[in-house]
Amino acid sequence: MAYDILDDYGAFRSDLPSLLETNANKYVVYHDKTNVGLFDTFDEAAMFGVEHYELGNFIAQKIEPQVPTEISYSLRV
């Protein structure tokens, strides 16, 4: 089955209220609709995702109340 970024983004959006309670301003990685890690920086989250799931097979999102309605891709290595 092909990876669908919208599935992970939907899971993130569903989990956002509970994530905000304890992890605001951290970064979270989702793969296969599952929260697989919390990180202090985007770079840590992105590197974890690349090392474990390969680029293009996960999302790394900042946990904040104002979540963009569009998904953007970026990676700083």
C-alpha positions in Angstrom: 0.0 0.0 0.0 1.4 3.4 -1.0 2.1 6.0 1.7 -0.5 8.8 2.0 0.7 11.9 3.8 -2.9 13.0 4.3 -3.5 10.0 6.5 -0.7 11.1 8.8 -1.8 14.7 8.7 -5.3 13.7 9.6 -4.1 11.7 12.6 -2.0 14.6 13.7 -5.0 17.0 13.5 -7.1 14.5 15.5 -4.5 14.2 18.2 -3.6 17.9 18.3 -5.9 18.8 21.3 -4.2 16.2 23.6 -0.7 17.0 22.2 -1.2 20.7 23.1 -1.9 19.8 26.7 1.5 18.3 27.4 3.8 19.0 24.4 3.1 22.5 23.1 5.9 23.9 20.9 7.6 20.6 20.5 7.7 18.7 17.2 6.0 15.3 16.5 6.6 12.7 13.9 3.8 10.6 12.4 4.1 7.5 10.3 1.2 5.2 9.4 -1.2 7.4 11.4 0.8 6.9 14.5 2.7 9.3 16.7 6.2 7.8 16.7 8.2 10.5 18.5 8.4 13.9 20.1 11.3 16.2 19.7 12.5 19.7 20.8 13.5 20.8 17.3 12.4 20.3 13.7 15.8 19.1 12.7 15.7 16.3 15.3 12.2 15.3 14.2 13.1 15.3 10.5 16.3 13.4 11.0 14.5 10.8 13.1 11.9 10.4 10.3 14.5 10.1 7.6 16.6 7.6 9.5 13.6 5.4 10.4 11.1 5.8 7.5 12.9 7.5 4.6 12.1 10.9 3.2 8.5 11.1 2.0 7.2 8.5 4.3 6.4 10.5 7.4 5.4 14.0 8.6 7.1 16.2 11.2 4.8 18.9 12.6 5.2 21.6 15.2 2.6 21.2 18.0 1.0 24.6 18.1 -2.6 25.9 18.2 -2.5 27.6 14.8 -1.9 24.7 12.5 -1.6 25.5 8.8 -4.3 24.1 6.5 -1.7 23.2 4.0 1.2 20.7 4.4 4.6 21.9 3.5 7.7 19.9 3.0 11.1 21.0 4.2 14.2 19.3 5.4 17.4 20.9 6.7 20.3 18.4 6.8 
